[in-house]
Amino acid sequence: MSRYPPPQIANFIGPGRWTPAVRAIILTNVAVFVVTLAAPARVIGWFGLVPQNVVEEWRVWQVVTYLFVHSPTDLFHILFNMLALWMFGTDLERRWGTRAFTNYYFVCGIGAGLSMVLVSLIPWGPVHAVYDAVTFGASGAVYGLLLAWALIFPDRKILFMFFFPIPARVFVFIMGAIAFISAISASGGPVAHLAHLGGMLIGWLSLKGPGNLRLDLQYRLTKWRMERLRRRFNIHRGGRDDDWERRIH
C-alpha cells in the first residue's frame, strides 16, 4: 500500500485567491457601499464626481473618491465591478507587483475622472450635459485593467455574455466599441460610457508610454530575483502545471 495519498485534482474558477491591493480596493468599496446605504444623498453628493462641483467649487477630491462610490439602488453595479477587479486585477498585480498595480489602477481611475471633467467643458449638447451630472463607480479603472489584461494576455479566453468564449483582444475591442457608440448616442446616456472610454484611453497611454518600460523592467527584475532565490536555496519548481492561456474568465 502506498504511503502517500493520491494526488488531488482541483478545479479553479478565475485567477485564484485575491492579491493584497485587489483585496484592499474591494473591501474599501464594500465599506463605502455600506455607508452609502445609510446616507446615499450625502455620500453621492460629496464624493461622487460632478464636473461642475470640481470646476466651480474646487471639490477636486471627487476625481478620486468617485471610484469608491456605488449606488445603493444598483447592487449589480458594484458586484460586476468588484468581480471584474478580482478577475483581471489579480493577474496584473501578480505580474507587476502591488505598488505598480496600485499606481496603474489609480492612474486609470483618476484619468477617467479628469477626462470626464475636460469633456464636460465642450459646448456640445449631449456631452456638455455631463457638466452637472454625477458619475460614480470603479468602472473607469476597471476598463483600464481590462485593456491591460487584454494587451498582456491577448489569447486568453473570456466568456462573452457568459456563454461565448472569445480571445481577450476581441473582447476588449467589443467593449470599447460598445462604450464609444453609447457615448456618442444621445439615447445611450453618455455619462458612464465616457468614463469607460477615458479609463481605457488613459490605460493605453500609460502602457504604451515610458511607464510601460518601467513595468516591464520591474517584472523582469522580480522574476530574476525569484530565480536567484530558487537556485540559492535549491528549490525546485512544483505545483500545478497550468496552461494559463487555456484558462477561461
C-alpha positions in Angstrom: 0.0 0.0 0.0 1.3 3.4 -0.9 2.4 5.7 2.0 1.2 8.8 0.1 -2.3 9.7 -0.8 -3.2 10.0 -4.5 -2.7 13.5 -6.0 -5.8 15.7 -5.7 -7.2 17.3 -8.8 -8.6 20.8 -8.1 -10.8 23.0 -10.3 -10.3 26.7 -10.2 -12.6 29.5 -11.4 -10.9 32.8 -12.3 -7.4 33.8 -11.3 -7.5 32.3 -7.8 -7.0 34.0 -4.4 -7.2 37.8 -4.4 -3.9 39.7 -4.1 -3.2 42.4 -1.4 -4.2 45.5 -3.5 -7.2 43.9 -5.1 -8.4 42.8 -1.6 -7.9 46.3 -0.2 -9.7 48.0 -3.0 -12.6 45.6 -2.9 -13.0 45.9 0.9 -12.9 49.7 0.7 -15.6 49.7 -2.0 -17.8 47.4 0.1 -17.3 49.6 3.2 -18.2 52.8 1.4 -21.2 51.0 -0.1 -22.5 50.1 3.3 -22.1 53.7 4.4 -23.9 54.9 1.3 -26.9 52.7 2.3 -27.3 54.8 5.4 -26.8 58.3 3.8 -27.0 57.9 0.0 -27.7 61.6 -0.9 -24.9 62.9 1.3 -22.2 60.3 0.2 -23.0 60.6 -3.5 -23.3 64.4 -3.4 -20.0 64.9 -1.7 -17.9 62.0 -3.1 -19.5 61.3 -6.5 -17.9 63.1 -9.4 -19.8 66.2 -10.7 -17.6 68.2 -13.1 -19.5 71.4 -12.1 -18.5 70.9 -8.5 -14.9 70.3 -9.4 -14.6 73.4 -11.7 -16.7 75.9 -9.7 -16.5 74.7 -6.1 -13.0 73.1 -6.3 -14.1 69.7 -5.0 -11.1 68.2 -6.6 -11.2 65.1 -4.3 -14.2 63.9 -6.3 -11.9 62.7 -9.2 -10.6 60.2 -6.7 -13.4 59.4 -4.3 -16.0 58.7 -7.1 -14.1 55.4 -7.7 -15.3 54.0 -4.4 -18.9 55.2 -4.6 -21.7 53.0 -5.9 -25.4 53.5 -6.0 -27.3 51.7 -3.2 -30.2 51.0 -5.6 -28.0 49.2 -8.1 -26.4 46.2 -6.4 -25.3 44.6 -9.7 -23.1 47.7 -10.4 -20.8 47.1 -7.5 -21.0 43.3 -7.9 -19.9 43.3 -11.5 -17.2 45.9 -10.9 -15.7 44.0 -8.0 -15.9 40.7 -9.9 -14.1 42.2 -12.8 -11.5 43.8 -10.5 -10.8 40.4 -9.0 -10.8 38.5 -12.3 -8.5 40.9 -14.2 -6.7 42.7 -11.4 -5.3 39.7 -9.7 -3.3 38.5 -12.7 -2.0 42.0 -13.3 -0.9 42.5 -9.6 0.9 39.2 -9.6 2.8 40.2 -12.8 3.6 43.8 -11.9 3.7 43.8 -8.1 1.4 45.5 -5.7 2.9 49.0 -6.0 2.9 49.2 -9.8 -0.6 47.7 -10.0 -2.0 50.2 -7.5 -0.4 53.1 -9.4 -1.9 51.9 -12.6 -5.3 51.4 -11.1 -5.5 54.9 -9.8 -3.9 56.4 -12.9 -6.7 54.9 -15.0 -9.4 55.8 -12.5 -8.3 59.4 -11.8 -7.5 59.8 -15.5 -11.1 58.7 -16.4 -12.4 61.2 -13.9 -10.3 64.1 -15.2 -11.3 63.2 -18.8 -15.0 63.5 -17.7 -14.3 67.0 -16.4 -12.5 68.1 -19.5 -15.0 66.6 -21.9 -17.9 68.2 -20.0 -16.5 71.7 -20.9 -17.0 71.1 -24.6 -20.0 73.2 -25.7 -21.9 70.4 -27.4 -25.3 69.4 -26.1 -25.0 65.6 -25.4 -21.5 66.0 -24.0 -22.0 69.2 -22.1 -24.9 67.6 -20.3 -22.3 65.7 -18.3 -21.2 69.0 -16.7 -23.8 68.9 -13.9 -24.4 65.1 -13.9 -23.0 62.8 -11.2 -20.6 59.9 -12.1 -19.7 57.2 -9.6 -18.3 53.7 -9.6 -15.0 51.9 -10.3 -15.8 51.2 -14.0 -13.3 53.7 -15.4 -10.4 52.0 -13.6 -11.8 48.5 -14.3 -11.9 49.2 -18.0 -8.3 50.3 -17.8 -7.5 46.9 -16.1 -9.4 45.1 -18.8 -7.3 46.8 -21.5 -4.0 46.0 -19.8 -5.1 42.4 -19.3 -6.0 42.0 -23.0 -2.7 43.5 -24.1 -0.7 41.2 -21.8 -2.8 38.1 -22.3 -4.4 38.6 -25.7 -5.1 34.9 -26.4 -6.8 34.1 -23.1 -10.5 33.2 -23.4 -13.3 35.3 -21.8 -16.9 34.1 -21.8 -18.7 36.9 -23.6 -22.3 37.1 -22.5 -21.3 34.2 -20.1 -21.7 31.7 -23.0 -19.3 32.5 -25.9 -15.5 32.1 -25.3 -13.6 34.7 -27.3 -10.0 35.9 -27.1 -9.3 38.8 -24.7 -8.2 41.1 -27.5 -11.5 40.7 -29.3 -13.5 41.1 -26.1 -11.8 44.4 -25.2 -12.4 45.7 -28.7 -16.1 44.8 -28.4 -16.4 46.5 -25.0 -14.6 49.6 -26.3 -16.9 49.8 -29.4 -20.0 49.5 -27.2 -18.8 52.2 -24.9 -17.9 54.5 -27.9 -21.3 54.0 -29.7 -23.2 54.5 -26.4 -21.2 57.7 -25.6 -21.9 59.4 -28.9 -25.6 58.4 -28.9 -27.9 60.8 -27.2 -30.1 58.0 -26.1 -27.2 55.9 -24.8 -26.6 58.1 -21.7 -23.0 59.3 -22.2 -22.0 59.7 -18.5 -20.8 56.3 -17.6 -19.6 55.4 -21.1 -17.3 58.4 -21.3 -15.7 57.2 -18.0 -15.3 53.8 -19.6 -13.6 55.2 -22.7 -11.5 57.6 -20.5 -10.2 54.7 -18.4 -9.3 52.7 -21.5 -7.6 55.6 -23.2 -5.5 56.6 -20.1 -4.6 52.9 -19.6 -3.4 52.6 -23.2 -1.4 55.8 -23.0 0.2 54.6 -19.7 1.1 51.2 -21.1 2.4 52.5 -24.4 4.4 55.4 -22.9 7.5 55.4 -20.7 5.6 53.7 -17.8 5.4 50.5 -19.9 9.1 50.2 -19.9 9.2 50.6 -16.1 6.6 48.0 -15.5 8.3 45.5 -17.8 11.7 46.1 -16.2 10.1 45.7 -12.7 8.5 42.4 -13.8 11.8 41.1 -15.2 13.7 42.1 -12.1 11.2 40.4 -9.8 11.4 37.2 -11.9 15.2 37.3 -11.8 15.2 37.6 -8.0 12.8 34.7 -7.7 15.0 32.5 -9.9 18.1 33.5 -7.9 16.4 32.6 -4.6 15.4 29.2 -6.1 18.9 28.4 -7.1 20.3 29.7 -3.8 18.1 27.5 -1.6 17.9 24.6 -4.1 14.2 24.9 -4.6 12.6 23.0 -7.5 9.5 24.2 -9.3 6.4 22.4 -8.2 2.6 22.7 -8.0 0.2 22.5 -10.9 1.4 22.5 -14.5 -1.0 25.2 -15.5 -1.6 26.2 -19.1 -2.5 29.8 -18.4 -3.6 30.5 -21.9 -6.3 27.9 -21.5 -7.9 29.5 -18.5 -11.4 30.9 -19.2 -12.6 34.0 -17.3 
